[in-house]
Amino acid sequence: MTRRILIVANPHRADTVAAASVARAALTSAGVESCTAFDAAVDAPIEAALVLGGDGTMLHAAHLTRDAGIPLLGVNMGHVGFLAELERDDVAHAAQRLASGDYEVEERGTLDVTVIAPDGSAETAWALNEATIERANPRTMLEVAVEVDGRPLSSFGCDGVVVATATGSTAHAFSGGGPVLWPNVDGLLFVPLAAHALFARPLVVGPDSVFAVEVVERSSTSGHVVLDGSRTFDLAPGGRVEVRYGSERVRLARMSDAPFTERLVRKFHLPTTGWRGDGHARVHEEER
């Protein structure tokens, strides 16, 4: 059976188009056929995806391959690239490692989202990073009521709220003042955005809990539900959003066993001057 690997790249950027050509050549030399989302045939299964771009491209690839459940290997062609495993100089190497199966798989939690209109009609969707409820009119506050596990928690005016996974904690939730959650934390993070309330702090709940956010009827503006920064649903006053831990996971291909701490330091350029952990460890070993 022919082996196939999907290449997902931003077609509007010259550097990602060039990187895709390098990846195709590397896969061909390894005896693996490459394809894109436009020419992938249903009768030829795809075993993995090589994603060339930033976090936005990774999120697009996650949605594109959701039903296939294949591992995604990201090569960062953007800025921070938290979801990517390698950098832009590693395209050929990434393709070769992916073709040889030389990687581990890390599973990331997702969100299942239900958007309920005032008339009771509902739409369902999912997200890898976050579900954001934003005000439709930037000149006025969005009035919301927040519920956890079927019980009211608080109500306030705000610019919006973010419900995120651990993966999404370093994205929109982080910019809104939320904490960073390590990827192995199974839970939901709630971050109010510019809330006018005494109790409006980020919250973290377990994977069995459910957040609900209602746009109260007195709100002078309606809202938008934005999933992973791209898919949008309208939310009129009286509407409701329910967010729970997802039933399915996204699989990321990893080629390094470096802990998340190192990724955080590298991506955010955090200063570690003065740390003597390695030195203390060596001294301790020599004393023994």
C-alpha positions as CSV (number, residue, x, y, z in Angstrom):
1,M,0.0,0.0,0.0
2,T,1.2,3.5,-0.9
3,R,2.3,5.5,2.1
4,R,1.1,9.1,2.0
5,I,1.9,12.1,4.2
6,L,-0.2,15.3,4.0
7,I,1.6,18.6,3.6
8,V,-0.3,21.6,5.0
9,A,1.2,25.0,4.1
10,N,0.0,28.6,3.7
11,P,-0.3,28.9,-0.1
12,H,-0.1,32.7,0.1
13,R,3.4,33.0,1.5
14,A,6.5,32.4,-0.7
15,D,8.6,30.9,2.2
16,T,6.0,28.2,3.0
17,V,5.5,27.4,-0.7
18,A,9.3,26.9,-1.0
19,A,9.4,24.9,2.2
20,A,6.6,22.6,0.8
21,S,8.8,21.9,-2.2
22,V,11.7,20.9,0.0
23,A,9.4,18.7,2.0
24,R,8.0,17.0,-1.1
25,A,11.5,16.2,-2.4
26,A,12.6,14.8,1.0
27,L,9.5,12.6,1.2
28,T,9.9,11.4,-2.4
29,S,13.6,10.4,-1.6
30,A,12.3,8.4,1.4
31,G,9.8,6.5,-0.8
32,V,6.7,8.3,0.6
33,E,4.1,10.0,-1.5
34,S,3.0,13.5,-0.5
35,C,-0.3,15.2,-1.0
36,T,-2.2,18.3,-0.2
37,A,-5.8,18.8,1.1
38,F,-6.9,19.4,-2.5
39,D,-5.6,16.2,-4.0
40,A,-5.9,13.7,-1.1
41,A,-7.8,10.7,-2.3
42,V,-10.3,8.9,-0.1
43,D,-9.0,5.5,-1.1
44,A,-5.4,6.2,0.0
45,P,-5.1,6.7,3.8
46,I,-2.8,9.4,5.1
47,E,-0.6,8.4,8.0
48,A,0.6,11.8,9.2
49,A,0.7,15.5,8.3
50,L,3.6,17.9,8.0
51,V,2.5,21.4,8.8
52,L,4.5,24.4,7.6
53,G,3.6,27.7,9.2
54,G,2.7,29.3,12.5
55,D,0.2,28.4,15.1
56,G,-2.7,29.5,12.9
57,T,-1.6,26.9,10.3
58,M,-1.4,24.3,12.9
59,L,-4.9,25.0,14.1
60,H,-6.1,24.9,10.5
61,A,-4.4,21.5,10.1
62,A,-5.9,20.2,13.3
63,H,-9.4,21.0,12.0
64,L,-8.6,19.7,8.5
65,T,-7.5,16.3,9.8
66,R,-9.9,15.9,12.8
67,D,-11.8,12.9,11.4
68,A,-8.5,11.2,10.4
69,G,-6.9,11.4,13.8
70,I,-3.4,11.5,12.4
71,P,-0.4,13.0,14.1
72,L,0.6,16.5,13.1
73,L,4.3,17.6,12.9
74,G,4.7,21.4,12.9
75,V,7.6,23.3,11.5
76,N,7.5,26.9,12.6
77,M,7.5,29.4,9.8
78,G,5.9,32.1,11.8
79,H,6.8,33.9,15.0
80,V,6.2,32.1,18.4
81,G,5.0,28.8,17.0
82,F,4.1,27.2,20.3
83,L,2.5,24.2,18.6
84,A,5.4,23.6,16.3
85,E,8.1,21.0,17.0
86,L,10.9,22.3,14.7
87,E,12.1,25.5,13.1
88,R,12.2,26.6,9.5
89,D,15.7,25.3,8.8
90,D,14.6,21.7,9.7
91,V,12.0,21.1,6.9
92,A,13.9,18.3,5.1
93,H,14.9,16.8,8.5
94,A,11.3,16.9,9.7
95,A,10.0,15.2,6.5
96,Q,12.6,12.4,6.8
97,R,11.9,11.8,10.5
98,L,8.2,11.7,9.8
99,A,8.7,9.3,6.9
100,S,10.7,7.0,9.0
101,G,8.3,7.0,11.9
102,D,10.9,8.4,14.2
103,Y,8.7,10.4,16.5
104,E,6.5,10.1,19.6
105,V,2.9,11.2,19.8
106,E,1.6,13.6,22.4
107,E,-2.2,14.0,22.8
108,R,-3.7,17.4,23.5
109,G,-7.2,18.0,25.0
110,T,-9.9,19.9,23.1
111,L,-13.1,21.7,23.8
112,D,-16.7,20.6,22.8
113,V,-18.7,23.8,22.4
114,T,-22.5,24.2,22.1
115,V,-24.0,27.5,21.0
116,I,-27.7,27.8,22.0
117,A,-29.7,30.6,20.4
118,P,-32.5,32.4,22.3
119,D,-35.1,30.3,20.5
120,G,-33.5,27.1,21.7
121,S,-31.8,26.0,18.5
122,A,-28.3,24.8,18.9
123,E,-25.1,24.4,17.0
124,T,-22.1,22.3,18.1
125,A,-18.4,22.7,17.3
126,W,-15.0,22.1,18.8
127,A,-11.7,23.9,19.4
128,L,-8.1,23.0,20.3
129,N,-7.1,26.3,21.8
130,E,-10.1,28.3,23.0
131,A,-13.6,29.4,22.7
132,T,-13.9,33.2,23.1
133,I,-17.2,35.1,23.7
134,E,-16.6,38.6,22.4
135,R,-18.8,41.8,22.3
136,A,-20.1,42.5,18.8
137,N,-20.1,46.3,19.4
138,P,-16.7,47.5,20.6
139,R,-18.2,50.7,22.0
140,T,-20.2,49.0,24.7
141,M,-19.8,46.2,27.3
142,L,-21.1,42.7,26.9
143,E,-23.2,41.7,29.9
144,V,-22.8,38.0,30.7
145,A,-23.8,35.6,33.4
146,V,-21.3,32.7,34.2
147,E,-22.3,29.3,35.3
148,V,-20.2,26.3,36.5
149,D,-21.6,22.8,36.6
150,G,-25.2,24.0,36.4
151,R,-24.8,26.6,39.2
152,P,-24.6,30.4,38.8
153,L,-21.2,31.9,39.6
154,S,-21.3,35.6,38.8
155,S,-22.5,38.2,36.3
156,F,-20.7,41.2,35.0
157,G,-20.0,43.5,32.1
158,C,-16.8,42.8,30.1
159,D,-15.1,42.9,26.7
160,G,-15.6,39.1,26.6
161,V,-14.5,35.9,28.2
162,V,-12.1,33.1,27.1
163,V,-12.5,29.4,27.9
164,A,-9.3,27.6,27.0
165,T,-7.5,24.3,27.1
166,A,-4.0,23.9,28.5
167,T,-2.8,24.2,24.9
168,G,-4.7,27.4,24.5
169,S,-3.4,28.8,27.8
170,T,-0.4,30.3,26.0
171,A,-2.6,32.0,23.4
172,H,-5.6,34.4,23.8
173,A,-6.1,33.4,27.4
174,F,-2.5,34.3,28.2
175,S,-2.8,37.7,26.6
176,G,-5.9,38.3,28.7
177,G,-4.0,37.7,32.0
178,G,-4.6,34.0,32.5
179,P,-2.0,31.5,33.8
180,V,0.1,29.1,31.7
181,L,-1.1,25.5,32.1
182,W,1.3,22.7,31.3
183,P,0.0,20.5,28.4
184,N,-0.6,17.5,30.7
185,V,-3.2,19.4,32.7
186,D,-6.6,18.1,31.8
187,G,-8.9,20.9,32.6
188,L,-10.6,24.1,31.5
189,L,-9.3,27.6,32.0
190,F,-11.7,30.6,32.2
191,V,-10.4,34.1,31.7
192,P,-12.6,37.3,31.8
193,L,-11.5,40.1,29.5
194,A,-11.6,43.6,31.1
195,A,-14.4,42.6,33.4
196,H,-16.2,45.3,35.5
197,A,-16.5,43.2,38.6
198,L,-14.8,42.6,42.0
199,F,-14.7,38.8,41.4
200,A,-13.4,38.4,37.9
201,R,-10.3,36.3,38.1
202,P,-9.1,33.4,36.0
203,L,-10.5,30.0,37.0
204,V,-9.3,26.5,36.4
205,V,-11.7,23.5,36.7
206,G,-11.3,19.8,36.1
207,P,-12.2,17.9,33.0
208,D,-15.6,16.8,34.2
209,S,-16.8,20.4,34.8
210,V,-18.8,22.5,32.4
211,F,-18.7,26.3,31.9
212,A,-21.7,28.1,30.6
213,V,-21.8,31.8,29.6
214,E,-25.1,33.5,28.8
215,V,-25.5,36.9,27.2
216,V,-28.1,38.4,29.5
217,E,-31.1,40.0,27.9
218,R,-30.3,43.4,29.3
219,S,-27.0,43.4,27.4
220,S,-26.8,46.4,25.1
221,T,-24.8,44.4,22.6
222,S,-24.9,40.9,21.2
223,G,-21.8,38.7,21.1
224,H,-19.8,36.5,18.9
225,V,-18.4,33.1,19.7
226,V,-15.0,32.7,18.1
227,L,-13.3,29.2,18.0
228,D,-9.6,29.1,17.6
229,G,-9.6,32.6,16.2
230,S,-11.3,31.6,13.0
231,R,-14.8,30.1,13.1
232,T,-17.5,32.5,14.4
233,F,-21.1,32.1,15.6
234,D,-23.5,34.9,16.5
235,L,-24.8,35.1,20.0
236,A,-27.8,37.4,20.6
237,P,-28.9,38.5,24.1
238,G,-30.6,35.5,25.7
239,G,-28.2,33.2,24.0
240,R,-25.9,30.7,25.8
241,V,-22.6,28.9,25.2
242,E,-21.7,25.7,26.9
243,V,-18.1,24.5,27.0
244,R,-16.9,21.2,28.2
245,Y,-13.7,19.1,27.9
246,G,-13.6,17.5,24.5
247,S,-14.5,13.9,23.7
248,E,-11.6,13.7,21.2
249,R,-7.9,14.7,21.3
250,V,-5.5,16.2,18.8
251,R,-2.3,14.2,18.2
252,L,1.0,16.1,17.9
253,A,4.2,14.4,16.6
254,R,7.1,15.1,18.9
255,M,10.8,14.5,18.1
256,S,12.3,15.7,21.4
257,D,11.7,14.6,25.0
258,A,12.6,18.1,26.3
259,P,10.1,19.2,29.0
260,F,7.5,21.9,28.4
261,T,9.6,24.2,30.6
262,E,12.3,24.4,28.0
263,R,9.8,25.1,25.3
264,L,8.3,28.0,27.4
265,V,11.8,29.5,28.0
266,R,12.7,29.2,24.3
267,K,9.5,30.6,22.8
268,F,9.1,33.5,25.3
269,H,12.9,34.2,25.5
270,L,12.7,34.0,29.3
271,P,15.8,34.9,31.3
272,T,17.3,32.0,33.2
273,T,20.5,33.8,34.3
274,G,21.6,32.7,37.8
275,W,20.1,29.2,37.7
276,R,22.6,26.8,39.2
277,G,20.6,23.6,39.0
278,D,23.0,21.7,36.7
279,G,26.0,22.9,38.8
280,H,24.5,21.8,42.1
281,A,23.6,18.4,40.6
282,R,27.2,17.9,39.4
283,V,28.6,18.9,42.8
284,H,26.2,16.5,44.5
285,E,27.3,13.7,42.3
286,E,31.0,14.4,42.8
287,E,30.5,14.5,46.6
288,R,29.0,11.0,46.4
